[in-house]
Amino acid sequence: MAEKKYDASSISILEGLEAVRKRPGMYIGSVGTKGLNHLIYEIADNAVDEHLAGYCTQIDVSLNKDGTATIKDNGRGIPIGIHPKAGIPAVEVVFTILHAGGKFGDGGYKISGGLHGVGASVVNALSEWLEVEIHVDGGIYRQRYERGKVMYPLEKTGTCRKSDTGTTVTFLPDKEIFEKTRFKADSIQSRLHETAYLNPGLTIHFTDNRIEPAAEATYHEPDGIKAYVKDLNTGKEPVQDIVYYKKSEDGIEVEVAFQYVNEFEENILGFCNNIYTQEGGTHITGFKTKFTMVMNQYARELGILKEKDQNFTGVDVRNGMTAIVAVKHPAPRFEGQTKTKLDNPDAGTVVSSVTNDEIQLYFDKHLDDLKAVLACAEKSAKIRRAEEKAKTNMLSKPKFSIDSNGKLANCESRNAEECEVFIVEGDSAGGSAKTARNRRTQAILPIRGKILNVEKASIDKVLANAEIKTMINSFGCGFLEGYGNDFDISKLRYHKIILMTDADVDGAHIDTLLLTFFYRFMPELIQQGHVYLATPPLYRAELKKKEKGAKAGTVEYLYDDKALEKYRKKHPSGSFSLQRYKGLGEMDPEQLWETTLNPETRILKQVEIEDARLATEVTSMLMGSEVPPRKQFIYAHADEAEIDA
């Protein structure tokens, strides 16, 4: 078959670029650190698409001292010829027109992660400036843009060897758009490493020039997703060898690797065209459904399930499983530009078909591995039945009825979308919060001190913990996700679950314990954006005498030491009184409302999971029993103690 030509005519134009700066969240998810990092991913994904097309073998990503990022690849180079419809160079079309790229119709790519074709133009629109340098056909070409606008025509700046091809993009994120413009290195490194696992023939080099000496890492994983599973299971006890298969059907490539470990958890990550589908989709559903069906079939054949209609649940079967399910689809459909969920029915059908054939081929030859997997399912089923019994007993007791043992001060509204519940540390702060709140939409749930560390606890202890049971009852969406059959996010009574603890070390520890519980047992609360951190102030400053632009008695709340330093510079005479809040209980109801509860004036930080692999590793390390790695992490990240909005 003749190779399709990749030139200026390969670039299709669908629509203009005007809306991006007005609604950046539609294209990159948020204007916090997650959205900021997403700019790098969009450009890097374009380079990965060149690799998938068979041309790029190396990508270099650099974070620079001046706040810029540079992404360089050795692909073919973006076409520089005049676009037949636009009448401008194709590279200019790519960077200035939304939905323009070689990924539509008969463009230059068969498989692409940057499906929507908006990546380059969106990054350009959200940057103070962006420069692209292209090596192609023995020439070096350059163009600069500022906030999406062309600063000068594409120009030839030099020559190079014909074999020296590729694209280099450098950009400075726009501080008018983003809440922060400092890239988060560990999240970027984790994403790049993930990309290397999914592309065994690709080498990715990362450099952080913002620190001295510069931090460097090279990611090259010739064993692909098998190495990924092995890495995810580091420090855990495997119960069988890694199972791997790869097969194509109907133009869709399916690649799966999985392994069971001796732990009561499930960790299945899905990818489509190298993009992590955080919310899963049809490919994950196809894998889970077929795997459960085949395992139940084996269990009956081996006499483990005695009755004809007796079955293990999907949760039983996947107990202890770590899996990567990656598909390559020629025309993927995702929910939203940030691509969190795959929506193609044919992907589910093909994954189901391939899984059915391949796991039977494997387990028919590896009976010991099959028995080990089914033993995990048996163990899970026994624990599930014990939990269901414990759950029934728990919910049948009057003290665990919906009043949450009398602790919950509920709100009047029953419209979950406008309701929020504040989980407050201690009775003192809880009392102030109950007085200060808007009773119509704000509920208050006081908890006593530090809840159970679920990372170290057995399931029965988690189930027996009074504070955890109180939260489950209050939220109203059922029992623990993955450990019961009635968790239903649509029944959540409060669309905002807000952790409101003291602005000190103990408060941060309580936040961490609560977030660990949500992440391990109710991750959908975080994934769907329902969990927030309140930000109480550290100081209350009041002017003693009139100053220019402010009268005596003017009060300002300061949320951290940096804000205090700035305030002192603004008022060098020291003509102000300063109160430091040691805890929420020190605020009177009016102050608590004004600073922390009032939707018009408060600061809320939404909790997000940007990277499932990194989140799992960090949670295990911070909340686990090994002390040295926890200390090392805290020292390394001490200057990043502020939580991203």
C-alpha positions in Angstrom: 0.0 0.0 0.0 1.4 3.4 -1.0 2.3 5.8 1.9 0.0 8.8 2.2 1.8 12.1 1.7 2.1 14.4 4.7 2.3 18.0 3.4 0.4 21.2 3.5 -2.7 19.7 1.9 -3.0 17.2 4.8 -4.0 20.0 7.2 -7.8 20.4 7.5 -9.5 23.5 8.9 -12.7 23.3 10.8 -13.2 26.6 12.7 -11.6 29.6 14.3 -9.8 30.2 17.6 -11.6 33.1 19.3 -13.3 31.3 22.2 -10.2 29.7 23.7 -9.0 32.6 25.8 -12.5 33.3 27.0 -13.2 29.7 28.1 -9.9 28.0 28.6 -11.4 25.4 30.9 -13.4 23.9 28.0 -10.1 23.0 26.3 -7.6 22.2 29.1 -9.9 21.3 32.0 -8.8 24.1 34.4 -6.6 27.1 34.8 -4.9 25.7 37.9 -1.7 23.6 37.8 -3.4 20.7 36.2 -4.4 22.8 33.2 -1.0 24.4 33.1 0.7 21.1 32.8 -1.8 20.1 30.2 -0.2 22.6 27.8 3.0 20.5 27.8 1.0 17.3 27.3 -0.8 18.7 24.3 2.4 19.5 22.5 4.1 16.3 23.6 1.1 14.3 22.4 1.6 15.7 18.9 5.2 14.4 19.0 3.9 11.0 20.2 1.5 11.0 17.2 4.6 11.3 15.0 6.1 8.3 16.8 2.9 6.3 16.2 3.1 7.2 12.5 6.6 5.7 12.5 8.8 8.8 12.3 9.7 10.1 15.8 12.0 8.2 18.1 13.0 10.8 20.7 11.2 13.6 22.5 13.0 16.2 24.8 10.9 18.2 27.4 12.6 21.0 29.2 11.4 23.3 32.0 13.4 26.6 31.7 14.5 29.2 34.2 12.4 31.9 32.6 9.2 30.0 33.1 9.0 28.6 29.6 8.7 25.0 28.5 10.4 23.5 25.4 9.3 20.4 23.6 11.5 19.0 20.9 11.0 16.0 18.7 12.9 14.3 15.8 9.7 13.7 13.7 9.1 14.8 10.2 8.6 18.5 11.1 5.3 20.3 10.7 4.7 21.1 7.0 5.7 24.6 6.0 4.1 24.7 2.5 1.2 27.0 1.7 -2.1 25.6 2.7 -4.3 25.2 -0.4 -7.4 26.7 1.3 -6.0 29.1 3.9 -3.3 30.6 1.7 -0.8 30.7 4.6 1.9 28.2 5.7 0.5 25.0 7.1 2.4 25.5 10.4 0.7 28.8 10.8 -2.7 27.1 10.3 -1.8 24.5 12.9 -0.9 27.1 15.6 -3.6 29.8 14.8 -6.7 28.0 13.8 -8.8 25.8 16.1 -9.5 22.2 14.9 -6.8 22.3 12.3 -4.3 19.4 12.0 -3.3 16.3 10.2 -5.7 14.2 12.2 -8.9 14.6 10.2 -10.1 12.9 7.1 -7.2 11.8 5.0 -4.6 13.7 7.0 -1.1 12.5 7.9 -2.1 10.2 10.9 -3.9 6.9 11.1 -3.8 6.8 14.9 -3.7 9.9 17.0 -4.0 10.9 20.7 -4.5 14.6 19.8 -7.8 13.7 18.2 -9.5 17.1 18.3 -6.6 18.9 16.5 -6.8 21.8 19.0 -3.7 21.1 21.0 -1.1 23.4 19.3 -3.6 26.3 18.7 -4.9 26.2 22.3 -1.4 26.2 23.7 -0.6 29.2 21.5 -3.8 31.0 22.5 -3.1 30.5 26.2 0.6 31.6 26.0 2.1 35.1 26.4 4.3 34.0 23.5 5.1 30.8 21.6 7.9 30.1 19.1 8.1 27.2 16.8 11.2 26.0 15.0 11.0 23.4 12.2 13.8 21.4 10.6 12.6 20.1 7.3 13.9 19.6 3.8 17.4 20.8 4.8 16.1 24.2 6.1 15.4 25.7 9.5 12.2 27.7 9.7 10.8 29.8 12.6 7.7 31.7 13.6 6.6 33.6 16.7 3.1 34.2 18.1 1.9 36.3 21.0 -1.4 35.4 22.6 -2.3 33.5 19.5 -1.4 36.2 17.0 1.3 35.9 14.3 4.2 38.3 15.0 6.0 37.8 11.7 5.7 35.6 8.6 7.3 32.2 8.7 11.0 32.8 7.9 13.9 30.6 7.0 16.7 31.2 9.5 19.3 28.6 8.4 20.1 25.3 6.9 20.6 21.8 8.2 21.2 18.3 7.0 18.2 16.8 5.1 18.1 13.9 7.6 17.9 16.4 10.5 14.1 16.8 10.8 11.8 17.7 13.7 9.9 20.4 15.5 10.8 22.4 18.6 8.1 24.4 20.4 8.9 26.9 23.2 6.1 28.8 25.0 5.5 31.0 28.1 2.1 30.4 29.8 0.0 33.5 30.1 -0.2 34.8 33.7 -3.5 36.5 32.7 -5.1 33.1 32.2 -3.5 30.8 34.8 -3.7 31.0 38.6 -0.1 29.8 38.7 2.5 29.6 36.0 5.1 27.3 37.6 4.9 23.8 36.0 4.8 20.9 38.5 7.8 18.7 37.6 6.8 15.4 39.4 3.4 15.3 37.6 5.0 16.0 34.2 7.7 13.4 34.8 5.1 10.8 35.8 3.1 11.5 32.7 6.2 11.3 30.4 7.2 8.0 32.1 3.7 6.7 31.5 4.0 7.7 27.8 7.3 5.7 27.6 5.6 2.6 29.0 2.9 2.8 26.3 5.5 3.3 23.5 8.3 0.9 23.9 10.3 2.3 20.9 10.2 5.9 22.2 12.8 7.6 24.3 11.8 10.7 26.3 14.3 13.0 28.0 13.2 15.4 30.7 15.3 18.3 32.1 14.3 20.8 34.8 16.6 23.7 34.4 14.9 25.8 37.1 17.0 24.2 39.8 20.7 23.9 40.4 22.0 21.5 39.3 19.4 20.8 36.7 17.4 17.6 37.2 17.4 15.1 34.4 15.7 11.8 33.6 15.5 9.6 30.6 12.5 7.3 30.1 12.8 4.3 27.8 10.8 1.2 28.5 11.4 -1.6 26.0 9.1 -4.0 27.9 6.2 -1.6 27.6 3.1 -2.1 29.7 4.5 -5.2 31.3 7.1 -3.0 32.9 4.4 -0.6 33.8 2.5 -3.3 35.7 5.7 -4.5 37.4 6.4 -0.9 38.4 2.9 -0.3 39.8 3.3 -3.5 41.9 6.7 -2.6 43.4 6.8 -3.5 47.0 3.8 -5.8 46.8 3.6 -9.5 46.9 2.6 -11.0 43.4 0.5 -14.2 43.4 1.2 -15.0 39.7 3.2 -13.9 36.7 2.3 -11.0 34.5 -0.2 -11.9 31.8 0.2 -10.0 28.5 -1.5 -10.1 25.2 -1.7 -7.9 22.1 -4.0 -8.3 19.2 -5.9 -6.3 16.5 -9.4 -6.8 15.3 -11.5 -4.6 13.0 -8.7 -1.9 12.8 -8.6 -1.6 16.7 -5.4 -2.7 18.5 -5.8 -4.1 22.0 -2.9 -4.4 24.4 -3.4 -5.7 28.0 -1.1 -6.6 30.9 -2.2 -7.7 34.3 -1.0 -9.3 37.5 -2.5 -10.1 40.9 -1.0 -9.1 44.2 -1.8 -10.2 47.7 -3.7 -7.0 48.6 -7.3 -6.1 48.8 -7.5 -3.5 46.1 -8.0 -3.1 42.4 -6.0 -0.9 40.1 -7.0 -0.8 36.5 -5.7 2.0 34.2 -7.2 2.5 30.8 -5.6 4.2 27.8 -6.7 5.1 24.3 -4.1 6.2 21.8 -1.7 6.9 24.7 -4.2 9.1 26.5 -5.1 8.1 30.1 -8.8 7.7 30.3 -9.3 8.5 34.0 -13.0 7.8 34.0 -12.6 4.6 32.0 -15.0 3.9 29.2 -16.1 1.2 26.8 -12.6 -0.5 26.6 -12.5 -0.9 30.4 -16.1 -2.1 30.6 -15.4 -4.6 27.8 -12.4 -6.0 29.7 -14.0 -6.2 33.1 -17.3 -7.8 31.9 -15.6 -10.5 29.8 -12.9 -11.2 32.4 -15.6 -11.7 35.1 -17.6 -14.0 32.8 -14.6 -16.2 31.9 -13.4 -16.5 35.5 -16.9 -17.6 36.6 -16.9 -20.1 33.9 -13.6 -21.5 35.0 -14.7 -21.5 38.7 -17.7 -23.7 37.8 -15.6 -26.1 35.7 -13.2 -26.5 38.6 -16.0 -27.0 41.1 -15.2 -23.9 43.1 -18.7 -22.5 42.4 -21.0 -25.4 43.1 -24.4 -24.0 42.1 -25.3 -23.2 38.5 -26.5 -19.7 39.2 -23.8 -18.9 41.7 -21.3 -16.3 40.5 -18.4 -14.2 41.8 -19.0 -10.5 41.4 -16.8 -8.4 39.2 -15.3 -6.9 42.4 -14.6 -10.4 43.7 -12.8 -11.4 40.5 -10.7 -8.2 40.3 -9.6 -8.3 43.9 -5.8 -7.9 43.9 -5.6 -7.1 40.1 -3.3 -4.5 38.7 -4.0 -4.0 35.0 -3.2 -1.8 32.0 -5.8 -1.9 29.2 -4.6 0.1 26.2 -6.3 0.4 22.9 -5.4 2.2 19.6 -8.5 3.4 17.7 -8.5 5.1 14.3 -11.5 7.3 15.3 -11.8 7.6 19.1 -14.7 9.5 20.7 -14.0 11.0 24.1 -16.1 12.9 26.5 -14.6 16.4 26.4 -11.3 17.7 25.1 -9.5 16.5 28.2 -10.4 13.0 27.1 -11.3 11.4 30.4 -13.7 8.7 29.1 -13.8 6.6 25.9 -17.2 6.4 24.3 -16.8 4.1 21.2 -19.0 1.0 21.5 -16.8 -0.9 19.0 -13.8 -0.5 21.4 -15.7 -2.4 24.1 -16.7 -5.1 21.6 -13.2 -5.7 20.4 -11.6 -5.6 23.8 -14.2 -8.1 25.0 -13.6 -10.4 22.1 -9.8 -10.3 22.3 -9.9 -10.8 26.1 -12.2 -13.8 25.8 -9.8 -15.5 23.4 -6.5 -14.5 24.9 -7.1 -15.2 28.6 -8.5 -18.6 27.9 -5.4 -19.4 25.8 -3.2 -18.3 28.7 -5.1 -19.9 31.6 -5.6 -23.2 29.7 -1.8 -23.5 29.7 -1.1 -22.0 33.2 -3.4 -23.8 35.6 -1.5 -22.7 38.7 -1.9 -19.1 37.8 -5.6 -19.6 37.2 -6.0 -21.2 40.6 -4.1 -18.3 42.2 -6.5 -15.8 40.6 -9.6 -17.8 41.6 -8.2 -18.0 45.2 -8.1 -14.2 45.2 -11.8 -14.2 44.1 -12.8 -16.7 46.8 -11.1 -14.6 49.4 -12.8 -11.5 48.2 -16.2 -13.1 48.1 -15.8 -14.3 51.8 -14.8 -10.8 52.9 -17.6 -9.2 50.8 -20.2 -11.5 52.5 -18.8 -10.6 55.9 -18.9 -6.9 55.0 -22.5 -7.1 53.8 -23.4 -8.7 57.1 -21.5 -6.1 59.0 -23.1 -3.4 56.9 -26.6 -4.7 57.6 -25.9 -4.8 61.3 -24.4 -1.3 61.2 -27.3 0.3 59.3 -29.9 -1.4 61.3 -28.8 0.2 64.6 -30.7 3.4 65.4 -27.6 5.3 66.3 -26.3 4.9 62.8 -29.5 6.2 61.1 -29.4 9.2 58.8 -29.0 11.6 61.7 -25.4 10.4 61.8 -25.5 9.7 65.5 -26.7 13.3 66.2 -23.5 14.9 64.9 -24.7 16.1 61.5 -26.3 19.6 61.5 -28.1 19.2 58.2 -29.2 21.9 55.8 -32.8 22.7 54.9 -32.5 22.3 51.1 -32.8 18.9 49.5 -31.3 20.0 46.2 -27.9 18.3 46.2 -26.5 20.7 43.6 -26.7 23.7 45.9 -25.9 21.8 49.2 -22.5 21.5 50.8 -21.3 19.7 53.9 -18.4 21.0 55.9 -16.4 18.3 57.7 -15.1 20.2 60.7 -12.4 19.3 63.2 -13.6 19.4 66.8 -16.7 20.4 68.7 -15.6 24.0 69.3 -15.1 24.8 65.6 -18.2 22.8 64.9 -20.2 24.9 67.2 -19.0 28.2 65.6 -19.6 26.7 62.1 -23.2 25.7 63.0 -23.9 29.2 64.2 -22.2 31.0 61.3 -23.5 28.8 58.4 -26.3 29.4 55.9 -28.7 26.9 57.3 -30.5 26.6 53.9 -27.6 25.1 52.0 -24.8 24.4 54.4 -24.5 21.3 56.6 -21.9 20.9 59.3 -20.4 17.5 60.3 -18.0 17.7 63.3 -15.5 14.9 63.7 -13.4 14.1 66.7 -9.7 14.5 66.0 -7.9 12.3 63.6 -9.8 9.5 61.8 -8.5 6.1 61.1 -5.6 5.8 58.7 -7.2 3.4 56.2 -3.9 2.8 54.4 -2.7 0.8 57.4 -6.0 -0.6 58.6 -7.8 -3.9 57.8 -11.2 -3.7 56.2 -13.0 -4.8 59.4 -11.5 -1.9 61.3 -12.5 0.5 58.5 -16.0 -0.8 58.8 -16.1 -0.5 62.5 -14.8 3.1 62.7 -17.4 5.5 64.0 -16.2 8.6 62.1 -16.1 6.7 58.8 -19.6 5.3 59.4 -20.9 8.8 60.2 -19.5 10.2 56.9 -21.0 7.3 54.9 -24.4 7.9 56.4 -24.2 11.6 55.9 -23.2 11.5 52.2 -26.1 9.2 51.4 -24.6 7.5 48.3 -24.2 4.1 49.9 -21.5 1.9 51.2 -17.8 1.9 50.2 -17.2 1.8 46.5 -15.7 -1.5 45.4 -16.5 -3.1 48.7 -20.3 -3.3 48.3 -22.9 -3.3 45.6 -24.9 -0.2 46.3 -22.5 2.8 45.9 -24.4 5.3 43.8 -22.8 8.7 43.2 -26.2 10.0 41.9 -27.6 9.7 45.5 -24.9 12.0 46.9 -26.7 14.6 49.1 -24.1 17.3 48.9 -22.3 18.3 45.7 -19.6 20.0 47.7 -17.8 18.0 50.5 -15.5 20.6 52.2 -12.8 19.7 54.6 -12.5 22.5 57.1 -9.6 22.0 59.5 -7.1 24.2 61.4 -4.4 25.8 59.4 -1.6 23.9 61.2 0.2 20.6 61.0 -2.6 18.7 62.8 -5.2 20.1 60.5 -3.1 19.1 57.5 -2.7 15.6 58.9 -6.5 15.3 59.3 -7.0 16.5 55.7 -4.6 13.9 54.6 -6.3 11.1 56.5 -9.7 12.1 55.1 -8.4 12.4 51.5 -6.8 9.0 51.9 -10.1 7.5 52.9 -11.9 9.2 49.9 -9.2 8.2 47.5 -9.0 4.5 48.6 -12.7 3.8 49.2 -14.8 6.5 47.5 -12.6 7.7 44.6 -15.6 8.8 42.5 -16.2 11.7 44.9 -12.8 13.1 43.9 -12.9 12.1 40.3 -16.2 13.9 39.8 -15.0 17.1 41.6 -17.1 16.9 44.8 -14.2 17.2 47.3 -12.8 20.6 48.4 -10.4 22.0 51.0 -11.5 25.2 52.9 -8.8 27.8 53.3 -9.1 29.5 56.7 -6.9 32.6 57.3 -3.8 32.5 59.5 -4.0 36.2 60.5 -6.4 39.0 61.0 -4.9 42.5 60.5 -6.7 45.7 61.6 -5.4 49.2 60.9 -5.1 51.3 64.1 -5.1 54.7 62.3 -6.1 56.1 59.0 -3.8 55.6 56.0 -3.9 56.6 52.4 -6.8 54.7 50.8 -7.9 53.1 54.0 -9.5 54.2 57.2 -8.8 53.2 60.8 -10.5 49.9 61.7 -10.1 48.4 58.2 -9.7 44.6 58.6 -7.8 42.3 56.2 -7.5 38.6 56.5 -4.2 37.0 55.6 -4.1 33.4 54.5 -0.3 32.6 54.7 3.0 34.1 55.8 3.7 35.4 52.3 0.5 37.5 52.5 1.6 38.8 55.9 5.0 39.8 54.6 3.3 41.7 51.7 0.9 43.4 54.2 3.9 44.5 56.3 5.6 46.0 53.3 2.4 47.8 52.5 2.1 49.2 56.0 5.8 49.7 57.1 4.9 51.9 60.0 3.4 49.0 61.8 0.2 50.9 62.5 -1.9 47.7 62.7 -2.9 45.1 65.2 -2.3 41.4 64.3 -4.2 38.4 65.5 -2.9 34.9 64.7 -5.5 32.2 64.6 -4.3 29.0 66.2 -7.5 27.3 65.2 -11.0 27.7 63.7 -12.4 27.7 67.3 -10.8 31.1 67.9 -12.9 32.8 65.3 -16.3 34.1 66.2 -19.2 33.0 64.0 -19.1 36.3 62.0 -15.4 36.0 61.2 -15.8 32.3 60.3 -18.6 33.2 57.9 -16.7 36.0 56.3 -13.5 34.1 55.8 -14.3 30.5 55.3 -18.0 29.8 54.8 -19.3 32.7 52.6 -19.3 31.6 49.0 -18.7 35.2 47.9 -15.5 35.7 49.9 -14.1 32.3 50.8 -11.3 30.4 49.1 -12.0 26.8 48.2 -9.4 24.4 46.7 -10.8 21.6 44.6 -9.1 18.2 45.1 -8.1 16.6 41.8 -6.4 13.4 40.7 -4.2 14.4 37.8 -2.2 11.2 37.6 -3.6 7.9 39.0 -0.2 6.2 39.1 1.5 9.1 41.0 -1.5 9.5 43.4 -1.4 5.8 44.3 2.3 5.8 44.9 2.3 9.0 47.0 -0.7 7.9 49.0 0.9 4.5 49.8 4.2 6.2 50.7 2.8 9.0 52.8 0.3 6.9 54.7 2.1 3.6 54.8 4.4 2.1 57.4 7.8 2.9 55.8 9.2 6.0 57.4 12.4 6.8 55.3 10.7 7.4 51.9 8.0 9.5 53.6 10.7 11.8 55.1 12.5 12.0 51.8 9.4 13.0 50.0 8.5 15.7 52.6 12.0 17.2 52.5 12.0 17.2 48.7 8.5 18.9 48.5 8.7 21.2 51.5 8.5 24.3 49.3 5.4 22.9 47.5 3.3 22.7 50.7 0.6 24.8 49.2 -2.2 22.7 47.7 -3.1 23.5 44.1 -6.5 25.1 43.5 
